[in-house]
Amino acid sequence: MFCLFFLLVTLIGFWAARWRRPAAGIASLEEWGLAGRSFGTWVTWFLIGGDLYTAYTVIAVPALLYGGGAMGFFAVPYVVITYPLMMVVLPPLWTICHRHGYITLADFVSGRYGSRWLTVAIAVTGIMALMPYIALQLVGMQVVIEALGVHGEWPLAAAFIILAAYTYSSGLRAPAVIAIVKDVMLYAMVLAAVILLPIKLGGYAHIFEVASLALAAHTPASSIFLKPGQYMAYSTLAIGSAVALMLYPHTATAMLSAKSANVVRRNMAMLPAYSLLLGMIALLGYIALAAGVTTNNTSEAVPLLFLKMFPEWFAGFCLSAVAIGALVPAAIMSISASNLFTRNLYGAFARKPLSPAGESHMAKLVSLVVKFGALVFVLRLPVAYAVDMQLLGGIWIAQLFPAVVIGAFSRWFHPWALLAGWAAGIVTGTGMVVSLGLKSSVYPLHLFGETTPCTRQFPRCY
Amino acid sequence: MYAAVPALLLNLLLSAILTAVLRKTKLGLHRGTAAVSAYTE
């Protein structure tokens, strides 16, 4: 079942190069990197949904609830907050980017403030934040492949080669088509899991009861309810993550591929359907506790739950949905990173501007390098490094807020002031996490003689 | 507190103070290529 679906999406990925192909071909960054800004409401909905709800989301959010209880639910208010924010910010951004032919948010900042160094800072931040995010998609895929009993490095390397090949040939069109398949599979998986599993396990009341007892027995003990000391961490995680999500380069790439600002607006109204899905995905953590799934690696909770509770063919279907869920965001993220490099790093310093065909050729090559880097990251370094870097990536990307979000509405800020603010935010945020030994992004802040409480270290891991 | 939030608040505060200083000292007259606001474009 797993191989069948993987083969299906591979074929779709290569076929996508012909989908909505203009007569002039797709040899430009506008076509390869943004699919000609041609996507309507439904394709954009699947694309953004497929982009933001990654394989690691399906693995990590239930893992957080499985390991740490209610704190893991911060992911739900986080996505509830983010879409109204995006509804306000992204349509004007789309309009400006469309009018001036901007491909990346760093293009926007360059045009807005006319500062090369601020542009480079925005582009470097985006690339640095994306690299570990791509690596985490491969980690999610690796967890699924290992749960199927296949060990060794070759399955992940094979998946990487397939991903690299169709992204190279089809650009953003490939993840857009695959996202439709992925999201339909994901909805089927989650609906089956949240309806059938509680019936098998004696209902939700019983699931919460068993999960509560299991969490109380953890060391340190956790609960299905937040403790007062966790309120500040919970709320700032939700707000900070909502801001960060809006500013990730892959969010911008999916948004800019829409054909109008109204498509973006409609999508921000429709995307909360995925927030409902995320709430259901999160519950899988408690369902795994109630089903008696035991593992020291919380990331394995969901794959083991499927293998334990579903017939083999449906477990294979669910695990392939998760693995395909890694391919879509990994492809979009690598395209975003290569757009940033080509336009805003190479482009900012090149003496001779590249032709549209030259830009797309360079972006294709860079996308291969980015994916290869992520693969090496996963295969040669401990997984904890990717998680640590991703932890920092969320903090770094939030520092683009003044230049990008406020910049969409006002040109009051001075570019050198924005650059100084960006540097201060990056250094402070990184310093806080490093001072905690890279184990948590939740920092006990000492303000006015009081300490903003933090009862336990909480790793943000997706 | 999630470290991104105090870092962003510091970022905003410093950007605003420095912008105010630079504009006051006439160094703030920067030129962007997109010279009008989002809503007039």
Interface residues (C-beta under 8 A of the other chain):
Chain A: P92 L93 T95 I96 R99 H100 S110 G111 R112 Y113 G114 S115 M232 A233 T236 L237 I239 G240 S241 V243 A244 G394 I395 A398 Q399 F401 P402 A408 F409 S410 R411 W412 F413 H414 P415 W416 A417 L418 A420 G421 W422 A424 G425 I426 T428 G429 M432 V433 S441 V442 Y443 P444 L445 T452 C454 R460
Chain B: M1 Y2 A3 A4 V5 P6 A7 L8 L10 N11 L12 L13 L14 S15 A16 I17 L18 T19 V21 L22 R23 L27 G28 H30 R31 G32 T33 A34 A35 S37 A38 Y39 E41
